[in-house]
Amino acid sequence: MELKNLNELKTEIESKYQNSFSFGERRLPKSFKELITQFDNDRITYNEFSFIVQRTSEGKIVAPNQWLYIAAFYSSYYKELLEYKEELYNHLLPKYDNKKGALEEPIKACCDNLENAKSLLEQYPDGQNKDYLIRFLSDYKWWGGAKTIDRSDFCASAILSSAGLVNVAQGYVTDICKFLANNPEAENILLTESISKEDNYITLSKEELFRQISAATFLKKALRIVIEEDPNLSKLEALGKYKETNKQLKINGFNLWRKKDELPSRLEDVYQDIEIVHKGQNYVMYLEWTPANMENLFFPLFNNAYADMFKMGKEGNEYVLYKLSKTKRASKAVGSLQQIFYGAPGTGKSNTIKREVDDKGKLNFRTTFHPDSDYSTFVGCYKPKMKRSTITKDGVTTTEEKIVYSFEPQAFTNAYVQAWKTKDDVYLIIEEINRGNCAQIFGDLFQLLDRKNGESEYPVIADSSLADYLKTALVDSERDDIPADVKNGRKLKLPSNLYIWVTMNTSDQSLFPIDSAFKRRWEWKYMKIKDEGKEWKIDVKIKDANGEEKQVDWWNFIRKVNEIIASMTSSADKQLGYFFCKADKKTPERASDPNGENDLISLDTFVSKVLFYLWNDVFKDYGFEDASLFQYIKTEDGKETKKDLTFPDFYKEDSNEVNSTMVSDFVQKVMNWKKKEEEKN
C-alpha cells in the first residue's frame, strides 16, 4: 500500500473547504436523499435544512445539513488516516502476539518522540511509507492529531480541528466521514451535484401568496394577484413571445388569451374578469388547455419574466404562487444580509467592504470588537453628563449644573434605528468580530439573527432603557411597514434592509472562538491570499540566480514566506495577505511622477510591520526550528561564530536605525528556503 503525505492531503482539503464551503443553511440534492436512507444501522429523516439520525441505542441526533457537506470534504482524509493506522498495525501486531491492547503504550511513547518512533519501526522496509509512518507516530502537528493513534476515535480531533468545529457538539461529523468513506457515490453527490430545480423548488419562495389544486382556479387567481403589481402583464408582453392566431393569442405556444369580441360558444372556456390589451386588441383569459401545457409552456416563461417578483410552481399535487420581492431585495447587494469576510491578515477584507459600502455611498455604522467589548458598548446604555440650567428666583437669575443620565446609543442601535426609518439599505460593519466575546456582546440580540424574508423571525423584548430610547427615535419613521410594537420600542426585530457585515482575521481566531450556533447564522466569504497586481517591491536588495542584486518583489516574498509558515504551522491562518503591508514610497522610476502611486515598501515599514509580526506571532509561537533561517555568522576578534537571530538584530547596535545588511541577509534566506523533502532531492 502506498501512503499519501498526510500533511499535504490535509492542506489541500483545507484549501478546498475554506474556498468552497459556506456555513449558510444548505439543502440536500434529491439524489442524495434517495440514495441514503440510513447511516449503517441508524435511520435518517430529512428536513429542509436539517436531518434526524435515529441511533439504535442512543436516541436521536438532530443536525444541520452542513455536517453532511463538511464530512464529504473530509471523508478522503478520514480514509487515509485509517489506512495509516492499518498499515502501522499490520506491521506491529505480529511483534506483539496480535494483541492490539499491547500496542497502546509503545504508540503513546512515540508521541513527540522521534527516536522512539524510529525504534518502533526499525524493521519496517525503508522507503517513503516508513518516513510517513514515523512522522505519523511522532509528530501529531504534521497531521493535525490530538488523540493518540491507539484510540478508536483518533481521527475525530484531526478532522474537527481542521474544519474549525467544536469537538463536544459536532463529533458526529466524524461518524459521517466514516460512512461516506465507504459510500463514494453519496460523497460524490455532495461534492459535485448542484441542487436541481426540483430540489430547490421552494428556495426562492419565501412568501407564499396562493395555493390551489385546480390548475384553472390557480391560474385565474394567480394572474389577478400579478396584475395588481404589473397592470396588463407588461413584463410578459415585453418578452415578445406573444403570437396571434385567428382568435387566439398564444404565449410560448400556450393558448392563454382569447379575443374578447369573438368569444367561444362555451363561455365556461373563458374567464372574462381578467383582461389585457395587446396591439389595441382586447383579450380575456382562455381556459381550454391542459395542466401539463400550463406547467411546461407557461410556467417557465412566467418565471423568467417575473424573476425578481414572483414564482409559479407545483409542489406535490398543488400549484403555488410565491412572492419574491423581499428575497430579491436582500440579494441585490454583493453579499447576503449577514456575512463574515474571513481570511489571513492583509487579504483585503475591510477593503472589500469599503468598495461595496463606503465607495458607493451606502449608509453605514462601524464598530470594532475587542476583548473589553460588551453589550453596552455595542447597543448602548445610560451614561452621565452635565446639564446646565438657568433658574430665576426673586428676580435673581442663577445658573447651575447637575448630573443627568441619558441613554447613549452605540453602533447597533444607530444602525437599527436608521434602517427602520428608511427603506434604503443600511450597513452595520463589525471589524475583527472574533476579538470580542460574541455571546456576551450580542446577548439576546443573537435571536434576531434568524431571518425570514429578510426580517428577524423571532423578535425579542427590548429592555426598558432601550425601549424608551427607541420609542422616541422611531416616532418620526415614515415607513408604512414598521410594526406597531417595533415602532413603540417594545420589541426588537431586524428589518430586511439592515445588512450586518463583519470581518474576521483567522490569525486571531483563538482569542474568542465563535460557537457553531453563531456561525451557522452567517454566510461566510473566504478572502484568499492572491496577487493584487500592484507590482510593489520591498526596499531590500538580494542576489538572484545570476548573482545580480535586485530589489525583492513583494508578491514573491509573500508566496515564499507563506510557504514557510504553512510548513511550520500546518495551517494558512498565520500567513500574510497582499495588503498586510502597503507601499509607502516610490521607486526611483516613479519618483518623478507626481501622480504615480507608491510602489515601494520602505525598510522601516517592512521591519516594523512584517518582520515584527513574523517574529512575534509566528516564529515565537511555533518555534525557531529551521536553524538555517534563524542563525547568522558574527565576526568577533577575528573569529566567526554562529549566533541565533533575534528581532533586535534587525536594528543597529548603537541606534534605532534598521540594519539593512541583516534584513537583506534574512530575506535572502527566505527566498532561497526549500522544504526538507526538496533539499533531499
C-alpha angles and dihedrals in degrees: 000000000000111000124213125231101266094203093052092045091051092047091049093049092046090053092051091044094050093045098043110026123091124191091211119114111291135201123209126237113256090234090061094050091049092048098045117048096152142013105236100303096345114102117224129215116189126214125182097270102007144035135219122224115203101206114207095233109007106056123242135333116203109198139170118250088244088079091065093051092046090050090051090058093050103036092093090052091049090051092050092049090054091048089054091051092045092051090048094049094044088059099041105037097074088055090055099043091262092289110141092195090062090063094061099086098039090051093047090049089060095058107113089353114105095180093055090050092051091049093049091052096038092119095046112111112264116253143088093306091058092052090049094048092049089052089046091055099042109028112052091171088064092065100022099249129153104168117068117260095244090069120094091227097047091121094059100074093045094052098041093046092050091048092047094242131145110249098215096053103034108031091122088075087077091055088053090050088055091050095047092046086064094041107053093169091061091044090052092052091055094046100042113020119086122212108275124225088256093051092044097043097124099033094095091043110085098147117043114209106174140005127188139160096209111079095210095047090046095052093045094053095037094054091049089056092048093048089058087063098034113027114214089008090268093173090062092046090050090063089069092224098125115115122189122217129174096292104350135080108207127194117201087342092306116126097226102144137045127193108262095220093050103051120171121254089248103066089189086076092068136053108211096186090078113063134167136181121230121179091341094308122115118228133185128203114281118209104188099111139095125256088241091059090050092051097043103036108025106032097059092050094045093049090050093051095045099034091136097043117029144009128203120199148139122257113187105314094334132090115225135195117201130190113225105179097106094044092049091046090056092051099048091092122076092262142019128282093266114032136163118205105203137175146103119320113282099023093123101258096144092037091055090054090045092055093049098040116019098032090051093049096245118161111255144166122207137205136163122218120224135166092275095050115118141163093283094053090048101040106017142252144203113289131182123245137167118259122194118210133180120224126189117198127166089350093305119116118206134176122220136179126214137173115255130178125227135169111261111201120217133202098294095048093044092052092043093052094046092049092054092047095054139030091221118107114271123194129208106198118198116188121204095003094179093057088075133056100259095193090055096042099047096037110167090351084082088082091060091065091077101091133190119185085355094299128100109274094204114040119203131217112256117229114249097258093051092042092054091051094047092049089060097037095051099040092099096045110137095200114118093200098059109119115240094237089052094048093051090049098242095117134034119219127161113235122226093250095059111099121192111200121175140178128224125191107212092206088067098044093115093065097078112353113217113233122233095249089059093042097055092059091067138066110234122218114191114214106212124211105248144150109275092195097238094131091221120173134200118238089241127103125211134167120266126212090282094052094253119138113238137166114260118254109233095222093049089052092049092051092049098044090046089054088055092046091050090051092050100041103026085225143087094221097096097042124117125251124214094258096045085107126019132211109260102180141028130260114239089258091062100032092096093052107088091191097045121112122245111267104172129080106215121231093245092052093046093052098040095045110024105029093038090053092048092049097042103036105025117022095036093051098042101036135255092263100151104073092187089067100041103043132075138182116254122190116215124168089349092305125115117220133174115246130189110246115239129183094254088060088075087070128063116262096237100041147020091257117122115256098231093187093057092045092049091049092052094046089049089055091048093052091047095046119125134184115258090246090055091048090055090055 
